[in-house]
Amino acid sequence: MISTDWFYLAVLSAVFAALTAIFAKVGIQGVDSDLATLVRTIIIVFVLAAFVGFAGKWSNPLALSSKTLFFLSLSALATGASWVCYFRALQLGQASKVATVDKFSLVLVAVFAFAFLGERPSVQDWFGITMVAGGVLVLAIKR
C-alpha cells in the first residue's frame, strides 16, 4: 500500500462504523444488548477467520511474542468493554447522539498517543482535536 492508503481505509472504517450504529440500533430492538453483542462477536469471528484463511494469512497465533499477545489481549478486552457499553448506550439513546459521544475516543486516542506513544500532534492537529471535543460536548449537553 502507498502512504495515503491509510486515509482511504480510515474513511471506509468511518463508513462501516456509521453503518454499525444504524444496523445495531435496528437490530437490538427487543433484544438484550449483551446478547446482541455476543451474536455480533460470533459473526465477526467467523467472518474474520474466513477472511484470514482465504487470504492465505493464517499462521500460528501462539508463535507470536508474549508482548504482542499481551497487548492484543488488552486490546481485545478494551474492544469487548467498548462494544458492551456502546450497545447498551444504543439501546437507551439515539444512535446519532451515542455515535457522536463514542467518537470522543478520537480525542482520547490523541491524548493517550501523546502520553504513552510519544506522538506529537501539531498545533493545527490539537486545534482540530479540541474542536471535536467541543462538538461532542455541544451534542451531549442537554438543553
C-alpha positions, 0 to 999 in steps of 0.5 A: 500500500502507498502512504495515503492508503491509510486515509482511504481505509480510515474513511471506509472504517468511518463508513462501516462504523456509521453503518454499525450504529444504524444496523445495531440500533435496528437490530437490538430492538427487543433484544438484550444488548449483551446478547446482541453483542455476543451474536455480533462477536460470533459473526465477526469471528467467523467472518474474520477467520474466513477472511484470514484463511482465504487470504492465505494469512493464517499462521500460528497465533501462539508463535507470536511474542508474549508482548504482542499477545499481551497487548492484543489481549488488552486490546481485545478486552478494551474492544469487548468493554467498548462494544458492551457499553456502546450497545447498551448506550444504543439501546437507551439513546439515539444512535446519532447522539451515542455515535457522536459521544463514542467518537470522543475516543478520537480525542482520547486516542490523541491524548493517550498517543501523546502520553504513552506513544510519544506522538506529537500532534501539531498545533493545527492537529490539537486545534482540530482535536479540541474542536471535536471535543467541543462538538461532542460536548455541544451534542451531549449537553442537554438543553 
